[in-house]
Each structure stands twice: as C-alpha cells, then as structure tokens.
Amino acid sequence: MKAEPIPDYGDLVVPTHIAIIMDGNGRWAKARGLPRVAGHQRGADSVRTAIESAIKYGVRYLTLYSFSSENWKRPADEVSDLMGLLRRYLRSEIAELHKNGVRLRVIGERFDLSADIVDLIEECEKRTAGNTRLDLIIALSYGGRTEIANAAKVIAEKTKAGEITPDQIDENLLESYLETSGIPDPDLLIRTSGEKRISNFLLWQLAYAEFIFLDTLWPDFTQEDFYSAISEYGRRERRFGATE
C-alpha cells in the first residue's frame, strides 16, 4: 500500500463514504473444493484492495461489514478461524495502515469478543487516531437493530433521569447516540456475491445511500470493481426523497 498523492480523475464523482458488505467467501472456497477458511483468507486480500482503492480515488470513509452479530451462530471452528484471522490482520496490517494515514475505528458489540482482540482493537484505534487520509470503520460483531436499540435505551435512561425531555428527542438526537456518531452517512453501499439485501447492516445510516450489487464474490473483488461501482454511483441522480 503506497501513500501517493490523490490523482485527478476528471469528472469522476467520488462518494465521501462507501460501505461494503463483503459477501461470498464461503462460496468462493466451496467452488474450489477448499475449506471455508481459505475463502476468508483470500477475502483479507480483497480488504487490502478495497482500502488501497479508497485511498487511490480519494474516498474519505470506508466501512466494511466484517462480522455480524448473527455470524456468532456459525460453526464454532469457523468462528475460531475468523477470530484468528482478525488477530493476524490487526497485528500485521496496522503499521501499514498507520503509515498511509488510515484511521481505524471498530463498531459493534465488543463484549462478545475475547479480551486479547479487544486489546488489539483499542491499541490500533489509539495508534491511528490522528490520521486523516481515510477513516476505515470495521463493523465487527455488529447488528443494525441492536445499535438502534442501544441508542434508544441510553436516551430512555437519560430521559428517566431528567437529562433529556421527550420533546428533545428527534432524529438528530438519536443519531448522536449511534456508534457512527460524527461519521457522515454512507453515500454508496456495495454488496458482493449477487445477494440483494442489507443483512442488518447500518439500518439507520443507509436511509438514502445508493445500492450497487455485484455478482463478484468477495475474494475476487478488484480495483476495477471498485472503480466500476464509483462510476455507476456518479451516473445516478440523488434526490433524497425530493419529487422528480
């Protein structure tokens, strides 16, 4: 990953924030007669590709759906493999991310993670906190419904304590208690593997995002796929609920 000046791509309309549902690792491995972990390992290479592409094209925020709250229901050996891969990624990639001006943030339920992984996350977040070239947000043990419910719970507690009055509760207040507070909503959602759903991902934040669904399995995701999605985004007219 090289920290180079952002080139001029002419009329290319670049989203400020791109979110990606990285889907298809298991199918990629199955099609090749490989264990599922091989698909996840290859998918880690595609994570690097997405980060490099975001930097190249000047995307300011990139959110990756790494592990959902529902993924804990997968077979124990697969979950163990995924957690091991996460440990290796955090240890091996953080220096490169930091060198290239990438700030790492993690959203999701950390209490479900092992203590050493939480320590690694906190170390990486602290080390990269001052970086401003790209904010990389990893959704880990994350569920959109849980995020909204947690925000509502905090607001209810503060209302009960008299810190908030009911008439102060609006969209802006609720948004301020989401884990993505301070981060602009995604402009573009990309999902790989041909599936066409958002799977409990950023339910609040994706309200007005453009959706692009690719048939490409995540381990085969390329910089060309990233560019193609941005190009398609630029051809769309975003009206945010306005009439034609």
VEXDREN-2710 file (C-alpha; in Angstrom, 1 decimal):
% VEXDREN-2710
k/r/px/py/pz
1/MET/0.0/0.0/0.0
2/LYS/1.6/3.2/-1.1
3/ALA/0.7/6.7/0.2
4/GLU/0.7/8.6/-3.1
5/PRO/-1.0/11.9/-3.9
6/ILE/-4.6/11.6/-5.0
7/PRO/-4.6/11.9/-8.8
8/ASP/-7.2/13.9/-10.8
9/TYR/-9.9/11.6/-12.2
10/GLY/-11.6/14.4/-14.1
11/ASP/-15.4/14.1/-13.9
12/LEU/-15.4/11.0/-11.7
13/VAL/-17.9/11.6/-8.8
14/VAL/-16.3/10.1/-5.7
15/PRO/-18.6/9.2/-2.7
16/THR/-17.4/10.6/0.6
17/HIS/-18.4/7.4/2.3
18/ILE/-18.6/3.9/0.9
19/ALA/-19.9/0.9/2.9
20/ILE/-19.3/-2.6/1.7
21/ILE/-20.9/-5.9/2.6
22/MET/-18.1/-8.4/1.9
23/ASP/-20.0/-11.5/0.9
24/GLY/-19.1/-14.7/-0.9
25/ASN/-16.0/-16.0/0.9
26/GLY/-17.6/-19.4/1.7
27/ARG/-19.0/-19.9/-1.8
28/TRP/-15.6/-19.0/-3.3
29/ALA/-13.9/-21.7/-1.3
30/LYS/-16.6/-24.3/-1.9
31/ALA/-16.4/-23.8/-5.7
32/ARG/-12.7/-24.6/-5.4
33/GLY/-13.0/-27.6/-3.1
34/LEU/-11.3/-25.6/-0.3
35/PRO/-12.2/-25.2/3.4
36/ARG/-14.2/-22.1/4.2
37/VAL/-11.2/-20.5/6.0
38/ALA/-9.4/-20.4/2.7
39/GLY/-12.1/-18.1/1.4
40/HIS/-11.8/-15.8/4.4
41/GLN/-8.0/-15.7/4.0
42/ARG/-8.4/-14.8/0.3
43/GLY/-11.0/-12.2/1.3
44/ALA/-8.5/-10.5/3.5
45/ASP/-6.5/-9.7/0.4
46/SER/-9.7/-8.1/-1.0
47/VAL/-9.9/-5.9/2.1
48/ARG/-6.4/-4.6/1.2
49/THR/-7.7/-4.0/-2.3
50/ALA/-10.7/-2.0/-1.1
51/ILE/-8.5/0.1/1.2
52/GLU/-6.0/0.8/-1.5
53/SER/-8.8/1.7/-3.9
54/ALA/-10.4/4.0/-1.4
55/ILE/-7.1/5.8/-0.9
56/LYS/-6.4/6.0/-4.7
57/TYR/-9.8/7.5/-5.5
58/GLY/-10.0/9.9/-2.6
59/VAL/-12.8/8.2/-0.6
60/ARG/-12.8/9.7/2.9
61/TYR/-14.7/7.0/4.8
62/LEU/-14.8/3.3/4.2
63/THR/-17.0/1.0/6.3
64/LEU/-16.6/-2.8/5.9
65/TYR/-19.1/-5.4/7.3
66/SER/-16.6/-7.8/8.7
67/PHE/-18.6/-10.0/11.2
68/SER/-22.3/-9.6/12.0
69/SER/-23.9/-10.3/15.3
70/GLU/-25.7/-13.2/13.6
71/ASN/-22.3/-14.7/12.5
72/TRP/-21.8/-16.0/16.0
73/LYS/-24.3/-18.7/15.1
74/ARG/-21.9/-20.2/12.6
75/PRO/-20.0/-23.4/13.4
76/ALA/-17.5/-22.9/16.3
77/ASP/-14.5/-23.9/14.2
78/GLU/-15.3/-21.3/11.5
79/VAL/-15.8/-18.6/14.1
80/SER/-12.5/-19.5/15.7
81/ASP/-10.8/-19.3/12.2
82/LEU/-12.3/-15.9/11.6
83/MET/-11.2/-14.6/15.0
84/GLY/-7.7/-15.9/14.4
85/LEU/-7.6/-14.2/11.0
86/LEU/-8.8/-11.0/12.7
87/ARG/-5.9/-11.2/15.2
88/ARG/-3.4/-11.7/12.4
89/TYR/-4.8/-8.9/10.4
90/LEU/-4.7/-6.4/13.3
91/ARG/-1.1/-7.3/14.1
92/SER/0.2/-7.4/10.5
93/GLU/-1.6/-4.5/8.9
94/ILE/-1.7/-1.8/11.5
95/ALA/1.7/-0.4/10.7
96/GLU/0.9/-0.2/7.0
97/LEU/-2.4/1.5/7.7
98/HIS/-0.8/4.0/10.0
99/LYS/1.9/4.8/7.5
100/ASN/-0.7/5.5/4.9
101/GLY/-2.7/7.9/7.1
102/VAL/-5.6/5.5/7.7
103/ARG/-7.6/5.8/10.9
104/LEU/-9.1/2.6/12.2
105/ARG/-12.4/2.5/14.1
106/VAL/-14.4/-0.5/15.1
107/ILE/-18.1/-0.6/15.7
108/GLY/-20.1/-3.4/17.2
109/GLU/-20.5/-5.4/20.5
110/ARG/-17.0/-5.7/21.9
111/PHE/-18.1/-7.6/25.0
112/ASP/-18.7/-10.7/22.7
113/LEU/-15.0/-10.6/21.6
114/SER/-12.1/-12.2/23.5
115/ALA/-10.1/-9.8/25.7
116/ASP/-6.9/-10.0/23.6
117/ILE/-8.8/-9.0/20.5
118/VAL/-10.4/-6.0/22.3
119/ASP/-6.9/-5.0/23.5
120/LEU/-5.6/-5.2/19.9
121/ILE/-8.5/-3.1/18.6
122/GLU/-8.0/-0.4/21.3
123/GLU/-4.3/-0.4/20.6
124/CYS/-4.9/0.1/16.8
125/GLU/-7.5/2.8/17.3
126/LYS/-5.3/4.7/19.7
127/ARG/-2.3/4.4/17.4
128/THR/-4.1/5.7/14.3
129/ALA/-6.4/8.2/16.0
130/GLY/-4.7/11.2/14.5
131/ASN/-4.8/10.0/10.9
132/THR/-7.0/11.9/8.4
133/ARG/-6.5/10.4/4.9
134/LEU/-9.1/7.6/5.3
135/ASP/-11.3/6.6/8.1
136/LEU/-11.6/2.8/8.0
137/ILE/-14.6/1.6/10.0
138/ILE/-14.8/-2.1/10.7
139/ALA/-18.2/-3.4/11.7
140/LEU/-17.4/-6.4/14.0
141/SER/-19.9/-8.3/16.0
142/TYR/-22.3/-5.7/14.7
143/GLY/-26.1/-5.6/14.1
144/GLY/-28.0/-2.5/13.0
145/ARG/-31.1/-3.3/15.1
146/THR/-29.0/-3.7/18.2
147/GLU/-27.2/-0.4/17.5
148/ILE/-30.5/1.5/17.3
149/ALA/-32.0/-0.3/20.3
150/ASN/-28.9/0.5/22.4
151/ALA/-29.2/4.2/21.4
152/ALA/-32.9/4.2/22.3
153/LYS/-32.0/2.6/25.7
154/VAL/-29.5/5.3/26.5
155/ILE/-32.0/8.0/25.6
156/ALA/-34.6/6.4/27.7
157/GLU/-32.3/6.3/30.7
158/LYS/-31.3/9.9/30.3
159/THR/-35.0/10.9/29.9
160/LYS/-35.8/9.0/33.1
161/ALA/-33.0/10.8/34.9
162/GLY/-34.3/14.2/33.7
163/GLU/-31.3/14.9/31.4
164/ILE/-33.4/14.8/28.3
165/THR/-37.0/15.9/27.8
166/PRO/-39.3/14.0/25.4
167/ASP/-39.7/17.0/23.1
168/GLN/-35.9/17.0/22.6
169/ILE/-36.0/13.5/21.1
170/ASP/-35.6/13.7/17.3
171/GLU/-33.6/12.2/14.5
172/ASN/-30.5/14.3/15.3
173/LEU/-30.6/13.3/19.0
174/LEU/-30.9/9.6/18.3
175/GLU/-28.2/9.7/15.6
176/SER/-25.9/11.3/18.2
177/TYR/-26.1/8.1/20.3
178/LEU/-25.3/5.7/17.4
179/GLU/-21.8/4.2/17.2
180/THR/-21.2/6.1/13.9
181/SER/-21.9/9.5/15.5
182/GLY/-19.7/12.1/13.8
183/ILE/-19.3/10.0/10.7
184/PRO/-21.3/11.0/7.6
185/ASP/-23.8/8.5/6.4
186/PRO/-22.7/6.3/3.5
187/ASP/-23.3/7.6/0.0
188/LEU/-22.9/4.2/-1.6
189/LEU/-23.4/0.6/-0.4
190/ILE/-21.6/-2.1/-2.4
191/ARG/-22.6/-5.8/-1.8
192/THR/-20.7/-8.6/-3.5
193/SER/-21.8/-12.2/-4.4
194/GLY/-25.1/-11.3/-6.1
195/GLU/-27.2/-11.2/-2.9
196/LYS/-29.5/-8.2/-2.8
197/ARG/-30.2/-7.4/0.8
198/ILE/-28.5/-5.3/3.5
199/SER/-28.5/-8.0/6.3
200/ASN/-29.0/-5.8/9.3
201/PHE/-26.1/-3.5/8.3
202/LEU/-26.2/0.2/9.1
203/LEU/-30.1/0.3/9.0
204/TRP/-30.3/3.9/10.1
205/GLN/-27.3/5.2/8.2
206/LEU/-28.2/3.7/4.8
207/ALA/-31.5/5.5/4.6
208/TYR/-30.5/7.5/1.4
209/ALA/-27.5/5.5/0.2
210/GLU/-27.2/4.3/-3.4
211/PHE/-27.1/0.5/-3.6
212/ILE/-24.9/-1.4/-6.0
213/PHE/-25.0/-5.2/-6.0
214/LEU/-22.1/-7.1/-7.7
215/ASP/-22.1/-10.7/-8.8
216/THR/-18.4/-10.9/-8.0
217/LEU/-17.6/-13.0/-4.9
218/TRP/-15.6/-11.0/-2.3
219/PRO/-12.3/-12.9/-2.7
220/ASP/-12.4/-11.9/-6.5
221/PHE/-13.1/-8.2/-5.8
222/THR/-10.7/-6.0/-7.7
223/GLN/-9.8/-2.3/-8.0
224/GLU/-11.7/-2.4/-11.3
225/ASP/-14.9/-3.5/-9.4
226/PHE/-14.4/-0.6/-7.0
227/TYR/-13.9/1.9/-9.9
228/SER/-17.0/0.5/-11.7
229/ALA/-19.1/1.0/-8.6
230/ILE/-18.0/4.6/-8.2
231/SER/-18.6/5.2/-11.9
232/GLU/-22.2/3.8/-11.6
233/TYR/-22.7/5.9/-8.5
234/GLY/-21.8/9.1/-10.5
235/ARG/-24.4/8.3/-13.1
236/ARG/-27.2/8.3/-10.6
237/GLU/-29.4/11.3/-9.7
238/ARG/-29.7/11.5/-5.9
239/ARG/-32.9/13.3/-4.9
240/PHE/-33.1/12.4/-1.2
241/GLY/-36.8/12.0/-1.3
242/ALA/-37.5/15.0/-3.5
243/THR/-40.1/14.7/-6.3
244/GLU/-39.0/14.4/-9.9
END
